[in-house]
């Protein structure tokens, strides 16, 4: 890209009256140079089967071209028209426990259904014919926040059986053994008699089916990308707006899509990110999104959706929209698009407010966007293509996430639990973030993680044996490993090791364990640990062999009370945390481990002051100082440089950053 992209999703089809030229005038005033269109309105473009009308699409593209605004065209396949369901009701997804979905909600189709795929391909091709040739169309978004939507219809079940045949080389006995089907008489006697997976109580089979559903997403996006690439020019990108687990806002690794595999279909990685705001704004979700998405193509990425006003509890305070924007660029984003331009006047998302409110007049949020847009016109060459090289990586796994859905960390007698994979991932990432330890979020499915100095591995419950062996080799060669409880338990089939835990890592970690419990008031005690960190949710009783003890359980009624260990192995070092801690307690332990065990030079600045840096196209270091609080904070600038926002020279000195504000220093 030649400039930072700053824009909005724009739905001309949703407007209560024609105000395209007025909108463009307001966009230009705000420095908006790109809009995203078309991904939501299949039924508008094809009111009747085979009858197409893309006049609204071409009108917007042509009007934007006159204003020198770029366009990203989305394929409108994530919300099907009602006539398609009337034509073939099996287009609607069939899910475990709820049967066939009723028409109305978006993202409720079966992405493997042949009728759906036939009509989806037709609308994609017709849209591409109508739009791809325009000079200001710079790229295409395939579908929208794509998932398999829990699809488990008959054709999906048959596809899964074929997948299992290939996985086990048609050896039924191998599958029975790998999945433990002797239990409760679940043994499969023939492929033809394979039962409906929706009824399974077997975690190995259930987790494998969810992995297969993720593979359906990979195939679907690759299928769309192949069609789009037939029409796209070499200078037009293909992207997707990958999102994350949703708990009222973006929350950790996406359970239903393996981003690292699905992103192979696109040429530029894209994402959605929504987060708490007002007094709850921390920037953590923005950073996690960037640290994850940046690694999908090992390059800069695009934020295709993020909030402007959003809901009432997220209407941003003064300076927050600006702070959020630069937080994305600090993580390596090359594009930032708000969802969306104007607030919708009908239907489900009427109060998920856009940059403009329902009356289309200027809001304070819009006025702040004007400030950002005008600044970016000047700063774009300095901030574009920020490259980051981090020493630390957080290693994540979709397979571990799914396994811990079937077997929660704090599992009870009724198989329920409260502590899942993303609860651990999120709290581990949070402490790195708040200590200003910049990291990349990488997947066990790639080999990229072998290149880092320090690996942080939260709750890697299940993985192929080769992953555990590679972790051992990583430490032996001189790497430093920080691993959490509930790691290295099972293989890729969620089969628990009978050779002891942690599997293949007992020598590396210098300890093992075979008992664990839910805490009943235990705290940690150890040299340098203040305020008695509270053990929460889960605890393992570690048995050191060669490992040194960093912390023990206090108030412990059990005989074994070792909680945290460190062990030298080969040229490296491995630290294991055998219990769940939250917030400041875990942050204190992380600070001790990184400074004393890994000899990592921690910043003396911590949250709410967040520091991020990278190199720009000019070969200069750009450092962002981001104040995520309602009070001014003092920062120590260590080098001479140029304040890019004020264009003033900065010497090594102390500076004050106002509430919800920032500094950007090029040094």
C-alpha angles and dihedrals in degrees: 000000000000098000140015110271116228117180156110144251105260122199109187088173091064096054116116089217137005108279101142095131092047090051092050091051090054091045092053090050088054094050092246109163103171139042131191116218148170105027096112107045114067092139091056093053095043107031090166128023110281096002110112132191118177096164093120090051095050092043091056093044093050094045091049090048091057088052093047092244119144124228134216111198118210125206107241097223104116096076116046126210118250093241090063092057091047087052093052120003091195087074085083115086121257112214138188111271097002106058123209114001119239120237119263110066120086119240091034100119131105105250090203096052111119095216091051093047093049094053093038091055091049095052091045092053094046092048091049091050089052098045116018097081096061113108094222093053098098101174151341134249112212112219119317131274087334123205137153088252091220093295112182106154123144095273090051091050090051091048090051092053089052089049091053091049089056094043092053097033089245091298106138094186091056090055093047089052097043094050097039095237094167087081113100089355093287092145113139113226098189141000089242091059095048107143126231106279092218090077098051123125090184110108093202092056094040093051091046090053091052089050088052090051089054089052088056088060091051090052094045094052092045089051092052093044091052091055094046092048090060088068104027122101120234090255093054119089130215117219144162131212100236113194135194139236108303124225098155086305137023108304121177135294116007108246096201101047132044097218092194092059100033092052090066085084094063135065096213124033117236135182148184121227130182124172146166116283142187109043090352095060109120103151090233096121091047090052095045090050091051096043089051101041095043089065098051093082095010087244145080117306144200130248098216096177133024136141128280107173097338114166129350093265089054104044096132124246120233111298094009096106089052093046091050093049094054090043088064092049090047088061093051103269115155095189136039121188125177124221096254155357102215133015113256119246099209143035136013103335100042091123098041086098126213132210088287125045125231093280093056092228123132115283125196086251091056090048090054089050087055089056092050094045094051091047091050092055087065100033100043096096090051097045101037120110096007106191121207129195111190127187094207130065133186109217115216135181134197090202092055089048092053094044091053089050088061093038108030115207093243094038117179132204091271089055091251127125143166102218116078138169099271091049087065096038091051097049092046092050091045093059093049089049096048092047089053092243101150112214144170120235106226136177131238085228092073132056093225093100092069090073097066130094096220128031122196110198117188120195099332090179099163132024140137112280090246090065092057090046091050090051089053091050090048091058094041090056091053105278123139118230129197109187129180133218119282092039130133093016104128144016126249089283091056089249108152116236118253090193095075135274135306088040114233090346103081093102092043093051094035093225145063137197139198104182134062139164147184108266122254101194101316121156132188125253125189143126110298095009110127132193095021103271110237118237109223135188102345142023135181125205105229123206110206119214106166095349124107118230116244097174140007134199115260122204085030118160092185122089095235112063107165111128109165128027140180126203136183113223124175107320094331142066134233127201122192125197109201100190143047119259130172140213120332093004092061091040091057090050092047091051090052093047096046096045101038104028103030097028089226115168101238120203114245086222115085136171131338083043107063120190123198129170145175143152123277129211089272091062092247128129114249115197124192119205107196123189111205098184143081091242131070115260130204120231131190112225108207101190139040114259150133122280099225094200097052098023089227124139112248124207126198099286146110119284134185120229115201123232115296090001141113150206127220115202124190108200 
